């Protein structure tokens, strides 16, 4: 079913797309300051084993770096491509407010717990430019590779690690407005999918300024939502969101 959806979207896009006049490359890097909210559960279908990452584990905020490269070209039948990498690794210490079972191990109320949440992501986006002038509109597909883990280390109980890994196909949409003669643009990108009772989305809003020397600055807001339902035996309702700033070059 996923293959049919992605193939159908590609056929629709080929019916009417805009193309770049020449090959263009953009490379950039961002620094993201995000808040962490939500809950996790591992190898249990009992809601009583749900762990609040703020109240029980002590998470509040952290930061991450992202890197990307975008290549656009004038060949109508071949999609443009964007590859991005985000590395997220947050640690915290907390005192449990309840007793729960995580990965078959029972952690007790008032137990001190150190934890780590890792969510490394590689995004490969193939898209077509439906509009390419003052108003820009891109449609396509995204393949997101997730490599994550949630590790709990109790002062009394011991250590348990839940790992999730795999590729997730997503729909992609991007839009933007270029301010003529100013170097300024306002842009938004989003990737979203829902399947097998799990939901994923990743979007960001940003303002960019490109200097006459092909170097640019940007600032914006990004949000990632992972609503997992028995994904590698993990259940979660995690949200990462906050502002970011970055630099890029256009060639």
N, C-alpha and C positions, 0 to 999 in steps of 0.2 A: 504493500500500500504506500509506503514511504517513497519507493522508487517511482510509482505512477504519479504521485503528487509532484515530485521534483521534476520529472520529465515533462509533465503538463505545463508547469510554470515556465520551463525553458522554452517550450514551443510558443507560448503566448508572448513571451518577451521578444522572440525573434521576429514577430510579426510587425513590430514598429519600434525601433530603437535609434537613439542618437549615438554618434561615435565621435571620438576625438580626432582632430586633424592630424596629430602626430603622436608618437609614443611619449608618454609622460610618466615620470616616476616621482613618488613622494615617500620619504622616509622620516620617521619621527619617534620620539620617546616622551613618555609622560610620567609624572609622579602623582599618585592617587592617595588621598587621605580619606579613608573610609570608616564608617561605623559598622559594627557587626550586631545583628539582632536575630533572634529566632530560637529554634530548638532542634535537637537531634535525638535519634533512637537507633539502636543497632541490634539486629537479630531478635527482635521482639515485636509482636503485634499488639501488645498491651499498652494503651496510652499512658498508664501509670509509670511506665519506664521512660517517658519522654524527659529529656534533660534541657533545661533552659540555659542557653549559653551565657546570658547576662547574670541572672540571679544565682545560678549554681556554679558556673565555671569562672565568672568574673570578667568576661569580655566587655569591652566598650568600643575602642577604636584601634586602628593600626594603619599601616601604609603599604603600598605596593608600587612596583615599576612595571611599565608596559612599553613594548616596542612594536613597530609596525612598518610594513612596506606596501605601497599600493602601485600597481602598474596598469595604466590605461593605454589603449592602442586604437588604431583606425580600422581594424578588421571587423566588420559587422557580425559575422557568425560566431566569433570567438569571444567569450565573456572576459571582462576585465577581472583582475584578481587582487585581493588584499590578504596578506598574511599578518597576523598579530599574535603576540605572546604576552601573557600576564602572569606574573609570579606572585602568589599570595601565601604568606606564612606568618600566622599570628599565634602568640602564646599568652597564657594567662594563668593565674592562680586564684582559687576560690574555696569556699567552704560550703558543702552540700546542705541544701535545705530540706532534703528528704532522702529516703532510701529508694534505690532503683537498681534494675539489672541492665547491664550494658555488655553485649557480647557474651552473655552467659555468666558474667561476673557480677556479684551484688555489691554495690557500694553503699555505705551506711550514712545515715543522717549525721551532720556535723563533722564528717570526715574532710580533711584538707586534700584538695586535688589540684595537681598541675596538669595542664592540657595544652594541646597544640592542634590548630586547625590549618591545614594546607589545602590550597585550591589552585593548582597550576593549570592554565588553560592555553591551548593553541587554537586559533580561529583561522580557518581557510574559507574565504568568501569569494564566490564567483557571482558577478553581477553584470547587468546591462544598463546603460544610461538611456532611460526613456526620455528624459529632457536634459539638455546640456546648453544652457544659456544663462540669463540672469537667474532663472529658476532651474534647479537641478533636481532630478528624481532618478534614483537607482533602485532596481528590483533584482532579486536573485536568491541564492541559497547560501547557507553557511554550514560548514561542518566544524563543530566544536569538539575538540578532544579535552576531556576532563581527567585530571590525575590528582585525586585528593585523598585526604585522610583526616580522621578525627581521633586523636590519641588521648586517653585518660590515664593518669598515673596517681593512684590513691596512696596516701601516706600509710594506710593500713592494708588495703585490699590488694594492690598490685597494679599492673599496667595492662590495658586493653586497647587495641588499635582497630578501627574500622577503615577500610580502604574502598574507594570507588574509582573506577577507571573505565574509559570507553569513549567512543565517538557518538555525538548526538547531532542528527541533521536538523537544521532550523531554517525558517524562512527569513529573508533579509529585506529590509527596506531602508533607504537613505534619502534624505531630502536636504536642500540647502538654498540659501539666497545669497547671491554675490552683490555687494554694494559697489556700483560702478565708480571707477577712478579713485577708490579709497583703500583698496587692499584688504578691506574687511569682508567677512562672510559669517553667516550664521548657519550652522549645520546640525543635523540630528541623524542618528543611526540606531537601528533596532534589530535584534534577532530574537525570534520567539518560536516555541514549539510546545505542544502538549500531546503526550501519548502515554499509554499504559498507566493512567492515573498520575503520572508525573508531569510537572510543568516547569519550563525553563524560560527565562527571558533575560536579556542583557541589552541595555540601551544607554546612550549618552547624548547629551546636548552640549554644544560648545560654540564659542566665538573664536574666530581665527583672524590673524592679521599677517599678511604676507608682505615683507619688505621688498623694495626694488632689487635687492641682492639675492632673491630666491630663498631667503631664510625667513621663517615665520614663527610666531608665538601663538599659543592657544590656551584657553582656560574653559573649563566646563564642569559638568556634573554627570556622574556615571552611577548606574544601579544594576546589580545582578540579583536575580531571584532564583533559588534552587528549592523547588518543592518536590521532594523525592518520595516515592511510594514504592518500597521494596526494590530499590535500585542497588544491586550488589548487596542485598540484605540490609540496606540502610534506609532510614526514614528521616526526613528533615524538612524543615520550613525555615530556611536560612536566607537572610537578606544582607547584602553588602552595598552601601551607598555613601556617596560623599563627593566633594569637589576634587578636581585635578588641574594640573598645569603642565604644559609641555612645550617642546620646541620641535620644529620640523624643517626639512629642506625640500624644495621642488626643483626638478631637473627636466 
